[in-house]
Amino acid sequence: MNGSRNEARAGAQTLVLLSAPVNVLLLEALAGGPKQQSELRRDTGSPAQTTLRGHLKALMRVGALERRRRNSFPGMLECELTPSGKELLLVLDVLRRWLERAPDGALAPGSNEAKAAIKALAEGWSTTMLRALAATPLSLTELDSVIGALSYPALERRLATMRLAGLVAPRPTNGRGTPYAVTDWQRLGVAPVAAAARWESRNLAAHSAAITPLDVEAAFLLAVPRLRLPGELSGACRIAAEIRNGGKRRLAGVRVAVEDDGSIASCTTSLEGSVDAWALGSPDAWFRAVIESDLTELELGGDCSLSRALVEGLHDSLFGTPVQSCP
């Protein structure tokens, strides 16, 4: 669900794939090289043969692994990661780093707790609940008024799941209805979403959701407010991605106001108005900048020290160290 259609948004399909404990164990088991199915069954805790075959087929459907016959043993089949599968390991690594920062202690990939948290992240992203809550805290009734594709009970269930996972938290109120706000851990969840969305754009472009203006806005609204820049930098900066839809182009992003002490004064999706600096680029250029700390494909203008600091701040906040790029 994405708030208007019954499908996942960019990155969500991959997150759901990596929420399955057996898929995680299979990817980790194959990281060292090809293995027979009997070896994989042992390495994944001896699940039922039908269960193992189902997960292997799911990973083959997305092109992450393939079967090949060992030359010296004509009757012996092995499974091995494809280049796409090796790149998926990088997404898993980003997801692992996020799980390690869970508010109540590190969650192990493949655990039931990690599965619940990842699925809550994917559902919140796909229903656009996170896009709505990233802009401002909202009550369940208010969410119902802005997300028409989900029934009130469905929204209530998903909000409860996100709260149990630590992605949202209630805010004090004197009025009717309890507003919910995204947690700091949820803001950090932009990292695995971005890594998963990039993997899909590179490897599943024909079978996954394209990146939309809503995705770009949600990512920036979630990630930017937790930044703090060096105190000598201040002003207004426009950071945006150029989204192509057929022959049309549209800028999507946020306008950020930075105070004299380096704190974020405001972050809004209205791109109009004069600014002191800007950073523009394609979604792929933004992936490179934020995930790999490679700003070469972004257009920086105006006070470049301000725009560069914001982009580098996003990388440092979400990823800390550059994530290896696969060819």
PAMAR-334276 format. One record per residue (C-alpha): y, z, x; residue number from 1. Coordinates in pm, 1 decimal. Last residue first. Example, Ala and Ser with C-alpha at 12.3 -4.5 7.8 and 13.67 -1.06 7.14 Angstrom:
<recs>
REC         y         z         x  num
REC    -106.0     714.0    1367.0    2
REC    -450.0     780.0    1230.0    1
</recs>
This chain:
<recs>
REC         y         z         x  num
REC    -210.8   -1036.4    2982.0  327
REC    -249.0    -663.5    2914.9  326
REC      48.2    -433.3    2964.1  325
REC       5.6     -82.9    3099.7  324
REC     194.3     181.0    2904.7  323
REC     505.7     302.0    3083.7  322
REC     534.6     679.9    3117.4  321
REC     710.1     915.3    2875.8  320
REC     589.5     723.8    2570.3  319
REC     797.4     827.2    2269.5  318
REC    1090.7    1016.9    2418.9  317
REC    1105.8     829.5    2749.4  316
REC    1085.6     488.8    2581.1  315
REC    1343.8     574.1    2316.0  314
REC    1573.7     721.7    2580.1  313
REC    1547.0     401.5    2783.0  312
REC    1670.1     208.0    2480.6  311
REC    1951.1     454.7    2410.7  310
REC    2053.6     475.8    2775.8  309
REC    2063.3      97.2    2803.5  308
REC    2292.2      70.3    2500.3  307
REC    2530.4     331.7    2640.6  306
REC    2536.1     201.0    2998.3  305
REC    2576.1    -149.1    2858.9  304
REC    2915.2     -65.8    2707.5  303
REC    2952.2    -401.0    2535.9  302
REC    2627.7    -595.9    2542.5  301
REC    2254.5    -568.0    2606.2  300
REC    2033.3    -862.1    2508.5  299
REC    1670.5    -755.2    2540.4  298
REC    1411.6    -960.1    2731.2  297
REC    1456.3    -780.4    3064.0  296
REC    1435.0    -431.1    2915.0  295
REC    1086.7    -347.9    3045.3  294
REC    1019.2      23.1    2983.4  293
REC     659.9     -63.6    2889.2  292
REC     641.4      70.1    2533.0  291
REC    1010.4      76.5    2435.6  290
REC    1133.3    -230.8    2620.9  289
REC     820.3    -444.2    2591.2  288
REC     782.2    -365.9    2221.8  287
REC    1152.7    -437.3    2171.2  286
REC    1119.0    -780.0    2332.4  285
REC     815.9    -847.4    2109.9  284
REC    1015.9    -753.6    1799.1  283
REC    1284.5   -1001.3    1909.4  282
REC    1601.2    -877.1    2073.7  281
REC    1932.9    -699.7    2037.5  280
REC    2097.8    -402.1    2209.6  279
REC    2460.8    -325.7    2128.0  278
REC    2764.9    -144.5    2256.5  277
REC    3103.9     -10.6    2152.4  276
REC    3058.2     -90.2    1785.5  275
REC    3272.8    -234.7    1507.3  274
REC    3147.7    -228.0    1153.4  273
REC    2837.2    -356.8     979.0  272
REC    2482.5    -267.2    1080.4  271
REC    2417.3     -33.6     787.7  270
REC    2073.0     110.8     860.7  269
REC    2214.6     448.8     956.4  268
REC    2183.4     686.6    1252.4  267
REC    2446.0     957.7    1283.1  266
REC    2584.6    1215.0    1525.4  265
REC    2313.1    1174.4    1788.7  264
REC    2379.5    1418.0    2073.6  263
REC    2520.6    1302.9    2407.1  262
REC    2784.9    1577.5    2435.0  261
REC    3066.0    1338.1    2344.1  260
REC    2883.8    1241.6    2024.3  259
REC    2665.9     929.9    1982.2  258
REC    2689.5     715.1    1668.7  257
REC    2393.0     484.7    1606.7  256
REC    2390.9     173.5    1390.4  255
REC    2037.7      87.5    1293.1  254
REC    1793.4    -199.8    1282.0  253
REC    1723.3    -527.2    1109.9  252
REC    1884.3    -860.5    1193.1  251
REC    1772.1   -1150.8     980.2  250
REC    1663.7   -1503.9    1059.0  249
REC    1563.7   -1774.4     815.7  248
REC    1346.4   -2077.7     886.0  247
REC    1026.9   -1907.1     778.5  246
REC    1094.3   -1535.6     794.9  245
REC    1219.8   -1446.1    1141.2  244
REC    1315.8   -1089.6    1225.0  243
REC    1576.1   -1031.8    1496.0  242
REC    1557.0    -672.8    1606.9  241
REC    1847.9    -430.6    1610.8  240
REC    2028.8    -162.3    1804.4  239
REC    2400.0    -128.8    1723.0  238
REC    2584.9     129.5    1930.2  237
REC    2876.6     358.1    1850.7  236
REC    3032.4     587.3    2109.9  235
REC    2932.9     846.1    2368.7  234
REC    2797.4     871.9    2722.3  233
REC    2919.1    1131.3    2976.1  232
REC    2690.7    1395.2    2824.6  231
REC    2368.7    1215.0    2916.2  230
REC    2182.0    1112.4    2602.6  229
REC    1992.3    1325.0    2352.9  228
REC    1730.2    1154.9    2138.8  227
REC    1549.1    1313.1    1841.6  226
REC    1757.9    1115.5    1589.5  225
REC    1646.6     775.8    1733.1  224
REC    1272.3     784.6    1661.0  223
REC    1236.3     810.2    1284.2  222
REC    1531.0     596.2    1178.1  221
REC    1442.9     343.8    1451.5  220
REC    1081.7     303.5    1337.2  219
REC    1170.4     297.9     967.3  218
REC    1437.5      32.1    1014.3  217
REC    1205.8    -192.3    1214.6  216
REC     922.3    -157.2     962.4  215
REC    1155.1    -223.2     668.6  214
REC    1289.3    -536.9     841.3  213
REC     933.5    -672.3     851.3  212
REC     660.2    -703.4    1115.7  211
REC     385.3    -931.0     989.4  210
REC      83.0    -784.8     815.7  209
REC    -257.7    -861.9     959.0  208
REC    -513.6   -1142.3     946.3  207
REC    -344.6   -1441.3    1111.6  206
REC    -165.6   -1231.5    1374.3  205
REC    -477.1   -1035.3    1464.3  204
REC    -470.0   -1031.7    1846.3  203
REC    -112.1   -1032.5    1969.3  202
REC      69.3    -923.6    1651.9  201
REC    -209.7    -674.5    1579.5  200
REC    -186.8    -516.8    1924.8  199
REC     192.9    -493.8    1888.8  198
REC     158.0    -316.3    1555.2  197
REC     -91.3     -69.8    1702.7  196
REC     136.5      17.0    1995.6  195
REC     433.8      56.1    1761.5  194
REC     241.3     278.2    1517.6  193
REC     101.0     482.2    1807.9  192
REC     455.3     548.9    1939.9  191
REC     631.3     590.9    1602.3  190
REC     415.7     901.4    1558.2  189
REC     669.8    1087.5    1772.7  188
REC     886.8    1112.4    1461.3  187
REC     585.2    1260.3    1280.3  186
REC     557.6    1525.5    1548.2  185
REC     925.3    1611.4    1498.0  184
REC     854.6    1672.6    1132.1  183
REC     957.4    1443.1     847.4  182
REC    1147.1    1611.5     566.9  181
REC    1037.1    1720.3     220.2  180
REC    1270.3    1826.3     -60.7  179
REC    1138.3    2079.8    -311.7  178
REC    1233.4    2014.1    -671.6  177
REC    1515.0    2169.2    -870.3  176
REC    1807.0    2317.2    -680.1  175
REC    1852.5    2602.3    -435.3  174
REC    1656.9    2433.7    -161.9  173
REC    1467.3    2520.8     156.3  172
REC    1296.4    2220.8     320.5  171
REC     928.5    2141.0     288.8  170
REC     743.2    1991.4     588.2  169
REC     618.2    1642.8     671.4  168
REC     373.5    1507.0     928.4  167
REC     182.6    1832.0     980.2  166
REC    -154.1    1697.5     861.3  165
REC    -151.6    1926.7     557.4  164
REC     196.2    1797.9     468.0  163
REC      91.4    1434.0     501.7  162
REC    -209.6    1494.0     277.8  161
REC       5.3    1670.8      17.5  160
REC     251.2    1381.5      21.3  159
REC     -35.4    1138.2     -24.6  158
REC    -174.8    1325.2    -322.7  157
REC     167.3    1360.9    -487.0  156
REC     243.9     992.4    -435.0  155
REC     -82.7     899.5    -605.8  154
REC     -11.8    1143.3    -891.3  153
REC     337.1     990.3    -941.7  152
REC     199.8     637.4    -947.8  151
REC     255.3     409.0    -651.2  150
REC     427.7      68.2    -654.4  149
REC     763.6     207.1    -764.8  148
REC     863.9     385.9    -449.0  147
REC    1231.9     482.4    -490.5  146
REC    1213.9     691.5    -809.5  145
REC     879.0     848.9    -721.8  144
REC    1019.5     962.1    -388.7  143
REC    1299.5    1137.9    -577.1  142
REC    1048.8    1316.5    -799.1  141
REC     845.3    1421.5    -495.7  140
REC    1156.5    1562.4    -333.2  139
REC    1341.4    1379.4     -60.0  138
REC    1466.0    1459.6     291.0  137
REC    1681.6    1175.2     426.1  136
REC    1652.5     837.4     600.3  135
REC    1314.4     902.0     760.7  134
REC    1181.9    1020.2     424.6  133
REC    1221.3     675.2     267.1  132
REC    1073.3     482.4     560.4  131
REC     796.7     742.9     586.1  130
REC     704.9     694.0     220.4  129
REC     694.4     320.8     291.1  128
REC     340.1     314.8     140.5  127
REC     206.7     162.6     461.9  126
REC     365.1     416.2     697.9  125
REC     263.4     723.1     498.4  124
REC     -86.4     580.5     465.3  123
REC    -121.4     510.6     836.9  122
REC      13.2     853.3     938.2  121
REC    -213.0    1028.3     686.5  120
REC    -507.8     826.6     819.2  119
REC    -424.1     931.0    1174.1  118
REC    -391.9    1300.1    1080.7  117
REC    -716.7    1307.4     882.4  116
REC    -912.3    1134.5    1159.8  115
REC    -764.9    1369.4    1421.1  114
REC    -881.8    1671.1    1222.6  113
REC   -1227.2    1519.2    1175.3  112
REC   -1258.1    1469.1    1550.9  111
REC   -1283.3    1121.7    1707.9  110
REC    -971.2    1162.7    1914.8  109
REC    -936.8    1532.5    2004.2  108
REC    -645.5    1716.4    1847.0  107
REC    -411.5    1916.2    2070.7  106
REC    -258.8    2232.4    1927.4  105
REC     -92.0    2344.5    1606.4  104
REC     209.1    2111.8    1636.3  103
REC       7.8    1806.4    1746.6  102
REC     121.5    1686.1    2090.0  101
REC    -228.2    1595.2    2214.3  100
REC    -269.5    1373.4    1908.5   99
REC      26.6    1163.0    2023.2   98
REC    -119.0    1119.3    2372.0   97
REC    -453.4    1018.9    2219.9   96
REC    -285.0     756.7    2001.9   95
REC    -122.0     605.6    2309.7   94
REC    -463.3     599.5    2481.5   93
REC    -623.4     441.0    2175.0   92
REC    -360.5     167.5    2185.7   91
REC    -449.2     108.5    2550.8   90
REC    -818.4      91.5    2455.8   89
REC    -722.4    -182.4    2208.2   88
REC    -613.4    -388.2    2508.6   87
REC    -967.6    -368.1    2640.2   86
REC   -1092.6    -479.2    2299.8   85
REC    -861.7    -780.9    2301.4   84
REC    -990.9    -876.6    2646.1   83
REC   -1339.9    -853.7    2488.2   82
REC   -1541.4    -535.3    2512.9   81
REC   -1914.1    -560.5    2562.9   80
REC   -2230.0    -536.4    2355.7   79
REC   -2568.4    -617.5    2501.9   78
REC   -2866.8    -813.9    2373.7   77
REC   -3204.0    -821.1    2546.5   76
REC   -3456.1   -1095.6    2465.7   75
REC   -3364.0   -1324.5    2753.0   74
REC   -3378.4   -1043.4    3013.3   73
REC   -3238.4   -1174.9    3341.6   72
REC   -2950.9   -1349.5    3167.9   71
REC   -2842.8   -1056.9    2949.6   70
REC   -2762.0   -1191.9    2602.7   69
REC   -2412.5   -1137.2    2471.7   68
REC   -2263.4    -945.4    2181.8   67
REC   -1889.3    -925.6    2130.0   66
REC   -1617.8    -663.7    2112.6   65
REC   -1259.7    -618.5    1997.1   64
REC   -1240.5    -942.7    1798.3   63
REC   -1130.6    -781.9    1472.3   62
REC   -1460.2    -873.4    1306.6   61
REC   -1650.9    -755.8    1614.1   60
REC   -1509.3    -405.4    1578.5   59
REC   -1611.2    -393.1    1212.2   58
REC   -1956.3    -533.4    1293.9   57
REC   -2012.9    -259.0    1551.7   56
REC   -1905.5       0.2    1296.9   55
REC   -2151.6    -128.0    1038.0   54
REC   -2432.3    -154.4    1292.8   53
REC   -2382.1     210.2    1389.3   52
REC   -2393.3     326.6    1029.0   51
REC   -2705.8     120.1     955.0   50
REC   -2877.9     263.3    1263.4   49
REC   -2797.0     618.0    1152.7   48
REC   -2573.7     800.6    1399.9   47
REC   -2718.7     911.9    1735.0   46
REC   -2419.9    1099.4    1882.5   45
REC   -2208.6     800.3    1984.6   44
REC   -2343.7     771.8    2340.4   43
REC   -2707.5     766.3    2222.8   42
REC   -2638.4     493.6    1968.1   41
REC   -2446.0     299.4    2232.3   40
REC   -2744.0     313.0    2466.9   39
REC   -2975.5     181.8    2193.1   38
REC   -2723.4     -92.7    2115.2   37
REC   -2732.5    -212.3    2473.3   36
REC   -2431.4    -161.6    2694.4   35
REC   -2164.5    -373.2    2861.8   34
REC   -1905.7    -206.7    3091.6   33
REC   -1725.1     119.6    3162.7   32
REC   -1493.6     101.7    2860.7   31
REC   -1795.1      36.2    2639.0   30
REC   -1862.2     405.9    2569.5   29
REC   -1493.2     472.0    2502.3   28
REC   -1471.8     188.1    2251.7   27
REC   -1791.3     301.7    2080.7   26
REC   -1680.5     665.4    2065.9   25
REC   -1349.8     569.4    1904.7   24
REC   -1523.7     345.3    1651.8   23
REC   -1768.2     626.3    1570.0   22
REC   -1480.5     869.6    1503.4   21
REC   -1307.0     639.1    1252.3   20
REC    -930.0     690.8    1283.6   19
REC    -912.2     400.3    1527.6   18
REC    -976.4     141.6    1254.9   17
REC    -726.4     316.6    1025.9   16
REC    -466.3     293.4    1303.1   15
REC    -545.0     -74.6    1352.4   14
REC    -490.8    -157.7     986.4   13
REC    -168.2      46.1     981.3   12
REC      -1.3    -143.6    1265.3   11
REC     210.8    -374.9    1052.1   10
REC     208.8    -267.1     688.4    9
REC    -107.9    -229.7     486.7    8
REC    -161.3    -416.4     163.8    7
REC    -123.6    -366.9    -210.9    6
REC     231.0    -491.1    -251.2    5
REC     570.5    -329.4    -320.5    4
REC     569.5      14.5    -162.3    3
REC     347.5     -80.1     129.2    2
REC       0.0       0.0       0.0    1
</recs>
